[in-house]
Amino acid sequence: MAPQNKIALITGGSRGLGKNAAMRLAEKGIDIVLTYVSKETEANNVVSELKSSGVNAATLRLDVSDISSFDSFSAELTSLLREQFQVERFDFLVNNAGTGATIPFLSVTEENFDELMNVHFKGVFFLTQKLVGIMNDGGSIINLSSGTTRMCNPGYVVYASMKGGVEVLTRYMAKELGPRKIRVNIVAPGAVETDFNNAIIRNNPEIKNRIASNTALGRVGEPDDIGGVIAFLCSAEAGWINGQRIEVSGGVWL
């Protein structure tokens, strides 16, 4: 009998960084479960691409801001793993799902704050807490942060604050899950040309050029710059990397 492929769960995998991470993990022969919240057609298209590449893949709907849905999501995931993958557990969790908003500090409302907190911090905290019980020992968790936790970009005060919280959370997860040999790291992309935050980089040449001119490698990031790092952190070669923040920004504002 052929050995069972390892399985990665990627939240927000219908496009952008999540899609790229899925494709790069598939290159390593890792099966994929990806989640979407509204882009079902796009998510199904990614699954078709993944299956064409030779791995098993599936989608599930998940709103990471709806903590009350995590029990039912865990049950759905367990059923999916049994029925489609013939296993009880998965190996890698990539907490990628997120939304963006550019709001100056003095304009932030409690509603703005809660929306970003639920998606970027509270959701990551409680989803991981819920799912780690069906992860294999020796697996890996990759959280997504942002270069804005190191450099201040006006308008990102809430978003960056939540990502800063996840950076601390990552170190605590690494410490507390260490007895199960589950590694936990955080990837902090710089500016990446995706649909994120209404495609703010792609749609604003002035912003794009300003960031590129302040980046050592002379350009903004692309999804393919990030997905390979996430895939690496799920590999045996990264087996001694734990509790680390890895910025993937081309050397912006050094």
C-alpha positions in Angstrom: 0.0 0.0 0.0 1.3 3.5 -0.9 2.0 5.8 2.0 -0.8 8.3 2.7 0.0 11.9 1.6 0.1 14.5 4.3 -2.7 17.0 4.4 -2.7 20.7 4.8 -5.7 22.9 5.7 -5.5 26.4 4.3 -8.0 29.1 5.4 -8.8 31.6 2.7 -7.5 29.5 -0.2 -9.6 30.6 -3.1 -7.1 33.2 -4.4 -4.0 35.2 -3.6 -1.5 34.0 -1.0 -3.7 31.1 0.1 -4.1 29.8 -3.5 -0.4 30.1 -4.1 0.5 28.3 -0.8 -1.9 25.5 -1.9 -0.2 25.1 -5.3 3.3 25.1 -3.7 2.4 22.6 -1.1 0.9 20.4 -3.8 4.3 20.5 -5.5 5.6 18.6 -2.5 2.8 16.0 -2.8 0.7 17.4 0.0 -3.1 17.0 -0.2 -5.1 20.1 0.4 -8.3 21.2 2.1 -8.9 24.9 1.5 -11.6 27.1 2.9 -13.5 30.0 1.4 -16.2 32.4 2.7 -17.8 33.7 -0.4 -15.7 32.8 -3.5 -17.0 29.2 -3.9 -16.5 29.1 -7.7 -12.9 30.3 -7.4 -12.3 27.8 -4.6 -13.6 25.0 -6.7 -11.4 26.1 -9.6 -8.4 25.9 -7.3 -9.4 22.4 -6.3 -9.6 21.4 -10.0 -6.1 22.8 -10.6 -4.8 20.9 -7.5 -6.3 17.6 -8.6 -4.9 18.1 -12.1 -1.5 18.4 -10.5 -1.9 15.0 -9.0 -2.9 15.6 -5.4 -6.3 15.1 -3.6 -8.1 18.3 -2.7 -11.4 19.6 -1.4 -13.1 22.8 -0.2 -15.2 23.7 2.9 -16.9 27.0 3.6 -15.6 28.8 6.7 -16.1 32.3 8.1 -13.2 32.7 10.4 -14.9 35.7 12.1 -17.8 33.5 13.3 -16.3 31.7 16.3 -19.7 30.0 17.0 -19.3 28.0 13.7 -16.1 26.3 14.6 -17.7 23.3 16.3 -19.7 22.5 13.2 -16.7 23.2 10.9 -14.6 20.8 12.9 -17.2 18.1 12.5 -17.5 18.8 8.7 -13.7 18.6 8.4 -13.6 15.3 10.3 -16.2 13.8 8.0 -14.4 15.1 4.9 -11.1 13.6 6.1 -12.7 10.3 6.6 -14.8 10.2 3.4 -12.4 11.7 0.9 -9.0 11.2 2.3 -9.6 8.0 4.4 -7.8 9.5 7.5 -8.9 10.8 10.9 -6.4 13.7 11.2 -4.5 16.3 9.1 -0.9 17.6 9.4 -0.6 21.3 8.5 -2.7 24.3 9.4 -2.1 27.6 7.5 -4.1 30.4 9.1 -4.2 32.6 6.0 -7.7 34.0 5.8 -8.0 37.7 6.2 -9.5 41.0 5.2 -7.9 44.5 4.9 -9.0 48.0 5.8 -7.1 51.3 5.7 -8.5 53.4 8.6 -6.6 56.2 10.4 -6.3 55.8 14.1 -8.7 58.7 15.0 -11.3 57.3 12.6 -11.4 53.7 13.9 -14.8 52.7 15.3 -15.5 49.9 17.7 -17.2 48.0 14.8 -14.0 48.4 12.7 -11.9 47.1 15.6 -14.1 44.1 16.4 -14.4 43.1 12.7 -10.6 43.0 12.2 -10.0 41.4 15.7 -12.5 38.6 15.0 -10.9 37.7 11.6 -7.2 38.2 12.4 -6.8 37.4 16.1 -9.8 35.9 17.8 -10.5 33.6 14.8 -7.0 32.4 14.6 -6.8 31.8 18.3 -10.0 29.8 18.7 -9.9 28.0 15.3 -6.4 26.7 16.1 -7.5 25.7 19.6 -10.4 23.8 18.1 -8.5 22.0 15.3 -5.3 21.1 17.0 -7.2 18.1 18.5 -7.5 16.6 15.1 -3.9 17.4 13.9 -1.2 14.7 13.8 1.7 15.0 16.2 4.8 16.3 14.4 2.7 18.6 12.3 3.1 22.3 11.6 1.1 25.5 12.0 1.8 28.6 9.9 0.2 31.9 10.9 0.2 34.9 8.6 1.3 38.3 9.9 2.4 41.4 8.0 5.4 43.7 7.5 3.3 46.4 9.2 4.1 45.0 12.6 7.7 46.1 12.1 7.1 49.3 10.1 4.3 51.8 10.7 2.0 52.4 7.7 -0.7 55.0 8.6 -4.2 53.5 8.3 -3.1 50.0 9.3 -3.2 50.5 13.1 -6.0 48.0 13.8 -4.8 45.4 11.3 -1.2 45.6 12.4 -2.1 45.5 16.1 -4.0 42.2 15.5 -1.1 40.8 13.6 1.2 41.8 16.4 -1.0 39.8 18.8 -0.8 36.8 16.5 3.0 37.1 16.5 3.0 36.8 20.3 0.3 34.0 20.1 2.6 32.1 17.7 5.4 31.9 20.3 3.0 30.7 23.0 1.6 28.1 20.7 5.1 26.9 19.8 5.9 26.5 23.5 2.7 24.8 24.5 2.4 22.5 21.5 6.0 21.5 21.7 5.4 18.3 23.6 3.4 17.1 20.6 6.2 18.1 18.3 3.9 20.5 16.5 5.9 23.5 15.2 4.4 26.9 15.0 5.8 29.8 13.0 4.6 33.0 11.5 5.2 34.4 8.0 5.1 38.2 7.6 4.8 39.3 4.0 5.7 42.8 2.9 3.6 44.5 0.3 2.2 41.9 -2.1 0.3 42.5 -5.4 -2.9 40.6 -4.7 -6.6 41.4 -4.4 -6.1 42.1 -0.7 -7.6 45.4 0.7 -9.3 46.2 -2.6 -6.0 45.5 -4.5 -4.5 48.6 -3.0 -1.0 47.8 -4.3 -2.1 46.8 -7.8 -4.5 49.7 -8.2 -2.3 52.5 -7.0 0.9 52.9 -9.1 2.2 55.7 -6.8 2.0 53.5 -3.7 3.5 50.5 -5.6 6.4 52.6 -6.9 7.1 54.1 -3.5 7.3 50.7 -1.9 9.4 49.3 -4.7 11.8 52.2 -4.4 12.2 51.5 -0.7 12.8 47.7 -1.1 16.3 46.4 -1.5 15.3 44.0 -4.3 13.5 46.9 -6.1 9.9 45.6 -6.5 6.8 44.7 -4.5 6.0 41.1 -3.7 4.1 38.6 -5.7 2.1 35.6 -4.3 4.8 33.2 -5.6 7.3 34.9 -3.3 5.3 33.8 -0.2 3.8 30.4 -1.0 7.1 28.7 -1.3 8.1 29.9 2.2 4.9 28.5 3.6 5.5 25.2 1.9 9.1 25.1 3.1 7.9 25.5 6.7 5.8 22.4 6.2 8.8 20.4 5.1 11.3 18.1 6.9 14.0 20.6 6.1 12.3 23.2 8.3 12.0 20.7 11.2 14.2 22.7 13.6 12.5 26.1 12.9 10.0 26.8 15.6 8.4 29.9 17.2 9.9 32.2 14.6 8.7 35.3 12.7 10.0 35.1 9.1 9.5 38.3 7.2 9.2 37.8 3.4 9.4 41.3 2.0 12.4 41.6 -0.3 14.1 43.8 2.2 11.6 46.7 2.5 12.6 49.7 4.6 15.8 48.2 5.9 
